[in-house]
């Protein structure tokens, strides 16, 4: 199981800052448009501006947002939140951004010993560059610094790539959300 990674000298992961928000919003919007096929049967509003949602993450003491970058700019980000568990009613509706897209409030629940890996997005051309693993490591270190005991995350069953990466670094399935469309 690979749990640590040395990024090439020109790549780094750091806490996000206000000036990173436009790049992260663009990355998320591009990912959302390319991944919409996974939200079969959902009414997604792809015109939502994600920058405001991302900005709110920077001021929340229970959340951290890290970016992965090199000399060409930001290529991915991760958001981790302490004291929550993934909401199974929105797992299939794009995680924490569902509240913006679908207009539903986000009601975190769980205990202070857990954290939720809410979003991890890396540009397609950079997904084999260990940036995802470095972002996972930054989120893990943040959780350990807060003496949290576990990290949970929700992914679509169709997202086989992130499932493989997650299992490789030690994540295990703990619950399954099943869905049946009604006529």
C-alpha positions in Angstrom: 0.0 0.0 0.0 1.5 3.3 -1.1 0.7 6.0 1.4 3.4 8.6 0.8 4.8 10.3 -2.2 7.6 12.5 -3.1 6.4 15.0 -5.7 8.8 16.1 -8.4 10.7 19.1 -7.4 8.5 21.5 -9.4 5.2 20.3 -7.8 3.9 21.1 -4.4 0.8 20.9 -2.2 -0.2 23.8 0.0 -3.2 25.3 1.8 -5.4 27.2 -0.6 -5.5 31.0 -0.6 -8.1 33.4 -1.8 -6.2 34.0 -5.1 -6.5 30.2 -5.9 -10.3 30.2 -5.9 -10.8 31.1 -9.6 -8.5 28.3 -10.8 -10.1 25.8 -8.4 -13.6 26.8 -9.5 -12.6 26.3 -13.2 -11.1 22.9 -12.5 -14.2 21.8 -10.6 -16.5 23.1 -13.3 -14.6 21.2 -16.0 -14.7 18.1 -13.9 -18.4 18.5 -13.3 -19.2 18.9 -17.0 -17.1 15.8 -17.8 -18.5 13.7 -15.0 -22.1 14.6 -15.4 -22.7 11.2 -17.0 -22.3 9.6 -13.6 -25.3 11.5 -12.2 -27.8 9.6 -14.4 -31.3 10.8 -13.7 -30.3 13.9 -11.8 -31.1 17.5 -12.8 -27.7 19.2 -12.6 -27.3 22.9 -13.1 -23.9 23.1 -14.8 -24.1 26.9 -14.9 -23.5 27.4 -11.1 -20.6 29.6 -10.2 -18.5 27.4 -7.8 -16.2 30.2 -6.6 -18.5 31.4 -3.8 -18.8 27.9 -2.4 -15.0 27.4 -2.5 -14.4 30.8 -0.9 -16.5 29.9 2.1 -14.2 26.9 2.7 -11.3 29.2 3.4 -12.9 30.8 6.5 -14.2 27.6 8.1 -12.1 26.3 10.9 -13.5 22.8 10.5 -12.4 22.6 6.9 -9.2 22.7 5.0 -8.7 23.2 1.3 -5.3 22.2 -0.3 -4.1 22.8 -3.8 -1.6 20.9 -5.9 0.5 23.1 -8.2 3.6 23.4 -10.3 5.1 26.2 -12.3 2.2 26.1 -14.8 -0.4 26.8 -12.1 -2.9 24.8 -10.0 -3.9 21.4 -11.3 -6.1 20.0 -8.4 -7.5 20.5 -5.0 -8.9 18.6 -2.0 -11.4 19.7 0.6 -11.6 17.9 4.0 -14.1 18.7 6.8 -13.7 17.6 10.4 -16.6 16.1 12.4 -18.9 15.0 9.5 -19.8 11.9 7.7 -20.8 11.8 4.1 -24.5 12.4 3.5 -25.9 9.4 1.7 -28.8 11.3 0.3 -26.5 13.5 -1.9 -23.6 11.1 -2.6 -24.9 10.6 -6.1 -25.5 14.3 -6.5 -21.9 15.6 -6.4 -21.1 15.7 -2.7 -20.8 19.0 -1.0 -21.5 21.0 -4.1 -25.0 19.6 -4.3 -26.3 22.3 -2.0 -25.4 24.9 -4.6 -26.4 22.9 -7.7 -29.7 21.5 -6.3 -30.5 24.2 -3.7 -30.5 21.8 -0.8 -29.0 22.9 2.6 -26.0 20.9 3.8 -26.5 19.5 7.2 -23.3 17.9 8.4 -23.6 15.1 10.9 -21.2 12.7 12.6 -18.8 13.0 15.4 -15.7 15.0 16.1 -13.5 12.0 15.6 -14.1 11.6 11.9 -13.5 13.8 8.8 -15.1 13.8 5.4 -13.0 14.0 2.3 -15.6 16.2 0.5 -13.9 16.8 -2.9 -10.7 15.8 -4.6 -10.4 17.0 -8.2 -7.3 16.8 -10.4 -7.1 17.9 -14.0 -7.2 14.9 -16.4 -3.7 15.6 -17.8 -2.2 15.5 -14.3 -4.0 12.5 -12.8 -1.0 10.2 -13.2 1.5 12.6 -11.7 0.9 11.6 -8.0 -1.0 14.8 -7.3 -4.1 12.9 -6.1 -2.0 11.0 -3.7 -0.2 14.1 -2.5 -3.6 15.8 -1.9 -4.8 12.7 0.0 -1.7 12.9 2.1 -2.2 16.6 2.9 -5.8 15.9 4.0 -4.6 13.0 6.1 -1.9 15.1 7.8 -4.5 17.8 8.5 -6.8 15.3 10.2 -4.0 13.8 12.3 -3.0 17.2 13.5 -6.6 17.5 14.8 -6.4 14.1 16.4 -9.2 12.7 14.2 -9.4 9.0 14.0 -10.8 8.4 10.5 -11.5 9.9 7.1 -14.5 9.0 5.1 -15.4 9.9 1.5 -18.2 9.2 -0.9 -17.7 8.4 -4.6 -19.9 7.3 -7.4 -19.7 3.6 -8.1 -18.9 4.5 -11.8 -15.8 6.4 -10.7 -13.5 3.4 -10.7 -10.3 5.3 -10.9 -10.7 7.1 -7.6 -12.0 4.0 -6.0 -8.8 2.2 -7.0 -6.6 5.0 -5.8 -8.6 5.2 -2.5 -8.3 1.5 -1.8 -4.6 1.5 -2.7 -4.0 4.0 0.1 -6.1 2.2 2.7 -9.7 3.3 2.3 -12.3 0.5 2.6 -16.0 0.4 1.8 -18.1 0.9 4.9 -21.6 1.4 3.4 -23.2 1.2 0.1 -25.9 3.4 -1.3 -28.3 1.6 -3.7 -30.8 3.4 -6.0 -33.7 2.3 -8.1 -35.4 4.7 -10.5 -39.2 4.7 -10.3 -41.3 4.9 -13.4 
